[in-house]
Amino acid sequence: MLILGRAALFTFVLAEIVIEETERALVAKLGAGYGGGQHLRHDFRLLLRRLTVERAPHVSEREFELARRWIRHLNDAPVLAAALKARPDWLLTGNRAHFDTEVSVRTGLRIVTPAEFLEQSVRLPFE
């Protein structure tokens, strides 16, 4: 995904909440082994600058409350609300347990895993 994004074959739309959560998780899980949290944060931010990234701002309380009705897991409501606000062509997630077909139907979002996205969207010239 990152290689295709770096080649500007598509634009990443990343919600601020997702960027923040990703950075926190990376630092918590890999920071010490990476040479420290600050170094990892720096490299993560550098990656975001090198990709074509459109940033979706934090959502309002009203947007959060609307999204909350459509997803079981409360912690995923801000992500869903940001996706509803940004209306990306695809919502990629590894969390299909919470971002399931029912959520997709209710919201009109095309929700897939990264592997499903590659299978459905990227066609090689020789195929």
Backbone as JSON Lines, residues from 0, in Angstrom:
{"i":0,"aa":"M","n":[0.83,-1.19,0.0],"ca":[0.0,0.0,0.0],"c":[0.87,1.25,0.0]}
{"i":1,"aa":"L","n":[1.89,1.25,0.85],"ca":[2.75,2.43,0.94],"c":[3.51,2.68,-0.35]}
{"i":2,"aa":"I","n":[3.96,1.62,-1.0],"ca":[4.68,1.78,-2.26],"c":[3.76,2.36,-3.32]}
{"i":3,"aa":"L","n":[2.54,1.86,-3.41],"ca":[1.59,2.39,-4.4],"c":[1.22,3.83,-4.09]}
{"i":4,"aa":"G","n":[1.08,4.14,-2.81],"ca":[0.78,5.51,-2.42],"c":[1.94,6.44,-2.72]}
{"i":5,"aa":"R","n":[3.14,5.96,-2.49],"ca":[4.34,6.77,-2.77],"c":[4.48,7.03,-4.26]}
{"i":6,"aa":"A","n":[4.04,6.08,-5.08],"ca":[4.08,6.24,-6.54],"c":[2.94,7.12,-7.02]}
{"i":7,"aa":"A","n":[2.15,7.64,-6.09],"ca":[1.02,8.54,-6.38],"c":[-0.03,7.88,-7.27]}
{"i":8,"aa":"L","n":[-0.22,6.57,-7.1],"ca":[-1.28,5.89,-7.83],"c":[-2.64,6.18,-7.2]}
{"i":9,"aa":"F","n":[-2.63,6.63,-5.97],"ca":[-3.84,7.06,-5.29],"c":[-3.45,8.0,-4.18]}
{"i":10,"aa":"T","n":[-4.44,8.63,-3.59],"ca":[-4.22,9.56,-2.48],"c":[-4.73,8.92,-1.2]}
{"i":11,"aa":"F","n":[-3.89,8.9,-0.19],"ca":[-4.33,8.46,1.13],"c":[-5.16,9.57,1.75]}
{"i":12,"aa":"V","n":[-6.29,9.23,2.31],"ca":[-7.07,10.16,3.12],"c":[-6.97,9.61,4.54]}
{"i":13,"aa":"L","n":[-6.26,10.34,5.38],"ca":[-6.05,9.87,6.74],"c":[-6.69,10.83,7.73]}
{"i":14,"aa":"A","n":[-7.48,10.27,8.61],"ca":[-8.1,11.07,9.66],"c":[-7.04,11.4,10.7]}
{"i":15,"aa":"E","n":[-7.09,12.6,11.23],"ca":[-6.15,13.01,12.27],"c":[-6.14,12.02,13.43]}
{"i":16,"aa":"I","n":[-7.31,11.52,13.8],"ca":[-7.4,10.57,14.9],"c":[-6.63,9.29,14.57]}
{"i":17,"aa":"V","n":[-6.66,8.86,13.32],"ca":[-5.95,7.66,12.9],"c":[-4.44,7.9,12.92]}
{"i":18,"aa":"I","n":[-4.02,9.08,12.46],"ca":[-2.6,9.42,12.5],"c":[-2.09,9.41,13.94]}
{"i":19,"aa":"E","n":[-2.84,10.05,14.83],"ca":[-2.45,10.11,16.24],"c":[-2.39,8.72,16.87]}
{"i":20,"aa":"E","n":[-3.41,7.91,16.62],"ca":[-3.45,6.56,17.2],"c":[-2.35,5.68,16.63]}
{"i":21,"aa":"T","n":[-2.06,5.82,15.36],"ca":[-1.0,5.04,14.73],"c":[0.35,5.41,15.33]}
{"i":22,"aa":"E","n":[0.59,6.69,15.48],"ca":[1.85,7.15,16.07],"c":[2.01,6.62,17.5]}
{"i":23,"aa":"R","n":[0.94,6.72,18.3],"ca":[1.0,6.21,19.67],"c":[1.29,4.71,19.71]}
{"i":24,"aa":"A","n":[0.61,3.95,18.84],"ca":[0.8,2.5,18.82],"c":[2.21,2.14,18.35]}
{"i":25,"aa":"L","n":[2.71,2.82,17.35],"ca":[4.07,2.56,16.87],"c":[5.09,2.8,17.97]}
{"i":26,"aa":"V","n":[4.97,3.93,18.63],"ca":[5.93,4.27,19.69],"c":[5.84,3.27,20.84]}
{"i":27,"aa":"A","n":[4.62,2.91,21.23],"ca":[4.44,1.97,22.34],"c":[5.01,0.59,22.01]}
{"i":28,"aa":"K","n":[4.79,0.12,20.79],"ca":[5.2,-1.23,20.44],"c":[6.63,-1.33,19.91]}
{"i":29,"aa":"L","n":[7.1,-0.28,19.22],"ca":[8.39,-0.39,18.54],"c":[9.41,0.67,18.94]}
{"i":30,"aa":"G","n":[8.99,1.66,19.69],"ca":[9.85,2.8,19.98],"c":[11.2,2.46,20.55]}
{"i":31,"aa":"A","n":[11.25,1.61,21.55],"ca":[12.52,1.28,22.2],"c":[13.46,0.57,21.24]}
{"i":32,"aa":"G","n":[12.94,-0.37,20.49],"ca":[13.76,-1.12,19.55],"c":[14.14,-0.33,18.32]}
{"i":33,"aa":"Y","n":[13.48,0.76,18.08],"ca":[13.72,1.57,16.9],"c":[14.77,2.64,17.14]}
{"i":34,"aa":"G","n":[15.17,2.8,18.35],"ca":[16.13,3.84,18.69],"c":[15.5,4.99,19.45]}
{"i":35,"aa":"G","n":[14.29,4.74,19.95],"ca":[13.6,5.74,20.74],"c":[12.35,6.26,20.07]}
{"i":36,"aa":"G","n":[11.41,6.66,20.89],"ca":[10.13,7.16,20.41],"c":[10.24,8.4,19.54]}
{"i":37,"aa":"Q","n":[11.14,9.31,19.9],"ca":[11.29,10.55,19.12],"c":[11.77,10.24,17.71]}
{"i":38,"aa":"H","n":[12.7,9.32,17.59],"ca":[13.22,8.94,16.28],"c":[12.11,8.31,15.43]}
{"i":39,"aa":"L","n":[11.33,7.45,16.05],"ca":[10.23,6.79,15.35],"c":[9.18,7.82,14.93]}
{"i":40,"aa":"R","n":[8.83,8.74,15.82],"ca":[7.86,9.81,15.48],"c":[8.36,10.62,14.28]}
{"i":41,"aa":"H","n":[9.63,10.97,14.31],"ca":[10.21,11.75,13.22],"c":[10.08,11.01,11.89]}
{"i":42,"aa":"D","n":[10.43,9.73,11.89],"ca":[10.38,8.95,10.65],"c":[8.94,8.74,10.18]}
{"i":43,"aa":"F","n":[8.03,8.55,11.12],"ca":[6.61,8.39,10.74],"c":[6.1,9.68,10.1]}
{"i":44,"aa":"R","n":[6.42,10.81,10.66],"ca":[5.99,12.09,10.09],"c":[6.64,12.34,8.74]}
{"i":45,"aa":"L","n":[7.89,11.91,8.59],"ca":[8.56,12.01,7.3],"c":[7.84,11.17,6.25]}
{"i":46,"aa":"L","n":[7.45,9.97,6.62],"ca":[6.69,9.1,5.71],"c":[5.41,9.79,5.26]}
{"i":47,"aa":"L","n":[4.68,10.39,6.18],"ca":[3.44,11.08,5.83],"c":[3.68,12.23,4.86]}
{"i":48,"aa":"R","n":[4.79,12.92,5.03],"ca":[5.11,14.03,4.12],"c":[5.47,13.52,2.72]}
{"i":49,"aa":"R","n":[6.04,12.34,2.64],"ca":[6.48,11.8,1.34],"c":[5.35,11.11,0.57]}
{"i":50,"aa":"L","n":[4.29,10.8,1.25],"ca":[3.13,10.22,0.59],"c":[2.18,11.34,0.18]}
{"i":51,"aa":"T","n":[1.33,11.06,-0.77],"ca":[0.28,12.01,-1.08],"c":[-0.84,11.75,-0.08]}
{"i":52,"aa":"V","n":[-0.9,12.61,0.95],"ca":[-1.85,12.4,2.04],"c":[-2.77,13.6,2.16]}
{"i":53,"aa":"E","n":[-4.04,13.3,2.15],"ca":[-5.07,14.3,2.43],"c":[-5.5,14.04,3.87]}
{"i":54,"aa":"R","n":[-5.46,15.06,4.69],"ca":[-5.77,14.87,6.11],"c":[-7.21,15.27,6.39]}
{"i":55,"aa":"A","n":[-7.93,14.36,7.04],"ca":[-9.31,14.62,7.45],"c":[-9.26,15.12,8.9]}
{"i":56,"aa":"P","n":[-9.82,16.29,9.16],"ca":[-9.74,16.86,10.51],"c":[-10.55,16.07,11.53]}
{"i":57,"aa":"H","n":[-10.31,16.37,12.79],"ca":[-11.11,15.78,13.86],"c":[-12.58,16.13,13.64]}
{"i":58,"aa":"V","n":[-13.43,15.24,14.09],"ca":[-14.87,15.44,13.89],"c":[-15.47,16.17,15.09]}
{"i":59,"aa":"S","n":[-16.65,16.71,14.86],"ca":[-17.37,17.39,15.94],"c":[-18.07,16.35,16.83]}
{"i":60,"aa":"E","n":[-18.54,16.81,17.95],"ca":[-19.28,15.92,18.86],"c":[-20.54,15.39,18.17]}
{"i":61,"aa":"R","n":[-21.19,16.23,17.4],"ca":[-22.41,15.82,16.68],"c":[-22.08,14.73,15.66]}
{"i":62,"aa":"E","n":[-20.99,14.9,14.9],"ca":[-20.58,13.9,13.91],"c":[-20.22,12.59,14.6]}
{"i":63,"aa":"F","n":[-19.57,12.68,15.74],"ca":[-19.22,11.49,16.51],"c":[-20.5,10.75,16.94]}
{"i":64,"aa":"E","n":[-21.46,11.49,17.47],"ca":[-22.7,10.87,17.96],"c":[-23.47,10.19,16.83]}
{"i":65,"aa":"L","n":[-23.47,10.8,15.64],"ca":[-24.15,10.17,14.5],"c":[-23.47,8.85,14.12]}
{"i":66,"aa":"A","n":[-22.15,8.86,14.05],"ca":[-21.41,7.65,13.68],"c":[-21.53,6.58,14.74]}
{"i":67,"aa":"R","n":[-21.62,6.98,15.97],"ca":[-21.69,6.05,17.09],"c":[-22.9,5.11,16.97]}
{"i":68,"aa":"R","n":[-23.96,5.57,16.36],"ca":[-25.16,4.74,16.2],"c":[-24.96,3.61,15.22]}
{"i":69,"aa":"W","n":[-23.93,3.72,14.35],"ca":[-23.76,2.75,13.27],"c":[-22.64,1.75,13.5]}
{"i":70,"aa":"I","n":[-21.94,1.86,14.62],"ca":[-20.84,0.94,14.87],"c":[-20.87,0.49,16.33]}
{"i":71,"aa":"R","n":[-20.61,-0.79,16.54],"ca":[-20.72,-1.37,17.89],"c":[-19.65,-0.88,18.84]}
{"i":72,"aa":"H","n":[-18.43,-0.71,18.37],"ca":[-17.3,-0.41,19.24],"c":[-17.12,1.09,19.34]}
{"i":73,"aa":"L","n":[-17.31,1.64,20.52],"ca":[-17.27,3.08,20.75],"c":[-15.95,3.71,20.3]}
{"i":74,"aa":"N","n":[-14.83,3.02,20.51],"ca":[-13.53,3.57,20.12],"c":[-13.37,3.75,18.61]}
{"i":75,"aa":"D","n":[-14.18,3.05,17.82],"ca":[-14.11,3.17,16.37],"c":[-15.02,4.26,15.82]}
{"i":76,"aa":"A","n":[-15.88,4.81,16.64],"ca":[-16.81,5.85,16.18],"c":[-16.11,7.09,15.62]}
{"i":77,"aa":"P","n":[-15.03,7.59,16.23],"ca":[-14.36,8.76,15.64],"c":[-13.77,8.47,14.26]}
{"i":78,"aa":"V","n":[-13.3,7.26,14.06],"ca":[-12.75,6.88,12.75],"c":[-13.87,6.81,11.72]}
{"i":79,"aa":"L","n":[-14.96,6.19,12.1],"ca":[-16.11,6.1,11.19],"c":[-16.65,7.5,10.88]}
{"i":80,"aa":"A","n":[-16.74,8.34,11.88],"ca":[-17.23,9.71,11.67],"c":[-16.32,10.47,10.71]}
{"i":81,"aa":"A","n":[-15.02,10.3,10.86],"ca":[-14.08,10.97,9.96],"c":[-14.23,10.46,8.54]}
{"i":82,"aa":"A","n":[-14.44,9.16,8.39],"ca":[-14.65,8.59,7.06],"c":[-15.95,9.1,6.44]}
{"i":83,"aa":"L","n":[-16.99,9.2,7.24],"ca":[-18.26,9.74,6.73],"c":[-18.09,11.18,6.28]}
{"i":84,"aa":"K","n":[-17.3,11.92,7.0],"ca":[-17.05,13.33,6.65],"c":[-16.2,13.46,5.39]}
{"i":85,"aa":"A","n":[-15.17,12.63,5.27],"ca":[-14.24,12.72,4.14],"c":[-14.77,12.03,2.89]}
{"i":86,"aa":"R","n":[-15.61,11.01,3.06],"ca":[-16.19,10.25,1.95],"c":[-15.13,9.73,0.98]}
{"i":87,"aa":"P","n":[-14.17,8.94,1.48],"ca":[-13.16,8.39,0.57],"c":[-13.78,7.35,-0.36]}
{"i":88,"aa":"D","n":[-13.12,7.06,-1.45],"ca":[-13.61,6.02,-2.36],"c":[-13.57,4.65,-1.69]}
{"i":89,"aa":"W","n":[-12.58,4.45,-0.83],"ca":[-12.4,3.18,-0.12],"c":[-12.03,3.48,1.32]}
{"i":90,"aa":"L","n":[-12.54,2.7,2.25],"ca":[-12.1,2.74,3.65],"c":[-11.36,1.45,3.91]}
{"i":91,"aa":"L","n":[-10.05,1.56,4.11],"ca":[-9.22,0.38,4.34],"c":[-9.02,0.18,5.83]}
{"i":92,"aa":"T","n":[-9.22,-1.05,6.27],"ca":[-9.06,-1.37,7.67],"c":[-8.74,-2.85,7.83]}
{"i":93,"aa":"G","n":[-7.98,-3.14,8.85],"ca":[-7.75,-4.53,9.23],"c":[-8.79,-4.99,10.24]}
{"i":94,"aa":"N","n":[-9.65,-4.07,10.65],"ca":[-10.64,-4.33,11.69],"c":[-12.0,-4.63,11.08]}
{"i":95,"aa":"R","n":[-12.11,-5.75,10.41],"ca":[-13.38,-6.11,9.78],"c":[-14.4,-6.62,10.81]}
{"i":96,"aa":"A","n":[-13.95,-6.91,12.02],"ca":[-14.89,-7.33,13.06],"c":[-15.82,-6.17,13.43]}
{"i":97,"aa":"H","n":[-15.3,-4.95,13.45],"ca":[-16.12,-3.8,13.8],"c":[-16.59,-3.04,12.57]}
{"i":98,"aa":"F","n":[-15.74,-2.93,11.56],"ca":[-16.11,-2.27,10.3],"c":[-16.58,-3.34,9.32]}
{"i":99,"aa":"D","n":[-17.73,-3.91,9.63],"ca":[-18.22,-5.06,8.88],"c":[-19.17,-4.65,7.75]}
{"i":100,"aa":"T","n":[-19.75,-5.63,7.09],"ca":[-20.65,-5.39,5.97],"c":[-21.85,-4.56,6.4]}
{"i":101,"aa":"E","n":[-22.35,-4.79,7.58],"ca":[-23.49,-4.03,8.08],"c":[-23.16,-2.53,8.17]}
{"i":102,"aa":"V","n":[-21.99,-2.2,8.68],"ca":[-21.56,-0.81,8.77],"c":[-21.42,-0.23,7.37]}
{"i":103,"aa":"S","n":[-20.86,-1.02,6.47],"ca":[-20.7,-0.58,5.09],"c":[-22.05,-0.25,4.44]}
{"i":104,"aa":"V","n":[-23.02,-1.12,4.62],"ca":[-24.35,-0.91,4.04],"c":[-25.02,0.31,4.66]}
{"i":105,"aa":"R","n":[-24.97,0.42,5.98],"ca":[-25.61,1.55,6.67],"c":[-25.03,2.91,6.25]}
{"i":106,"aa":"T","n":[-23.72,2.94,6.03],"ca":[-23.05,4.22,5.78],"c":[-22.82,4.51,4.3]}
{"i":107,"aa":"G","n":[-22.9,3.48,3.48],"ca":[-22.6,3.66,2.06],"c":[-21.11,3.72,1.77]}
{"i":108,"aa":"L","n":[-20.29,3.38,2.75],"ca":[-18.84,3.36,2.56],"c":[-18.4,2.0,2.03]}
{"i":109,"aa":"R","n":[-17.45,1.99,1.12],"ca":[-16.87,0.74,0.62],"c":[-15.74,0.39,1.57]}
{"i":110,"aa":"I","n":[-15.98,-0.57,2.46],"ca":[-15.03,-0.93,3.52],"c":[-14.38,-2.26,3.15]}
{"i":111,"aa":"V","n":[-13.04,-2.26,3.09],"ca":[-12.29,-3.45,2.71],"c":[-10.98,-3.5,3.5]}
{"i":112,"aa":"T","n":[-10.39,-4.67,3.51],"ca":[-9.03,-4.8,4.07],"c":[-8.05,-4.32,3.0]}
{"i":113,"aa":"P","n":[-6.81,-4.05,3.39],"ca":[-5.82,-3.67,2.36],"c":[-5.68,-4.74,1.27]}
{"i":114,"aa":"A","n":[-5.7,-6.02,1.64],"ca":[-5.6,-7.08,0.64],"c":[-6.79,-7.07,-0.31]}
{"i":115,"aa":"E","n":[-7.99,-6.87,0.23],"ca":[-9.19,-6.78,-0.62],"c":[-9.1,-5.58,-1.55]}
{"i":116,"aa":"F","n":[-8.58,-4.47,-1.05],"ca":[-8.41,-3.29,-1.89],"c":[-7.5,-3.61,-3.07]}
{"i":117,"aa":"L","n":[-6.37,-4.25,-2.8],"ca":[-5.45,-4.59,-3.88],"c":[-6.09,-5.54,-4.88]}
{"i":118,"aa":"E","n":[-6.83,-6.51,-4.39],"ca":[-7.5,-7.47,-5.28],"c":[-8.55,-6.79,-6.15]}
{"i":119,"aa":"Q","n":[-9.28,-5.83,-5.59],"ca":[-10.41,-5.22,-6.29],"c":[-10.06,-3.99,-7.12]}
{"i":120,"aa":"S","n":[-8.97,-3.32,-6.79],"ca":[-8.73,-2.04,-7.44],"c":[-7.51,-1.96,-8.33]}
{"i":121,"aa":"V","n":[-6.5,-2.72,-8.03],"ca":[-5.25,-2.61,-8.77],"c":[-5.2,-3.71,-9.82]}
{"i":122,"aa":"R","n":[-5.16,-3.3,-11.06],"ca":[-5.08,-4.26,-12.17],"c":[-3.77,-4.0,-12.9]}
{"i":123,"aa":"L","n":[-2.98,-5.03,-13.01],"ca":[-1.7,-4.92,-13.7],"c":[-1.95,-4.84,-15.21]}
{"i":124,"aa":"P","n":[-1.1,-4.13,-15.95],"ca":[-1.29,-3.95,-17.38],"c":[-1.35,-5.26,-18.17]}
{"i":125,"aa":"F","n":[-0.68,-6.29,-17.69],"ca":[-0.64,-7.56,-18.44],"c":[-1.75,-8.52,-18.08]}
{"i":126,"aa":"E","n":[-2.67,-8.11,-17.24],"ca":[-3.78,-8.99,-16.88],"c":[-4.84,-8.98,-17.95]}
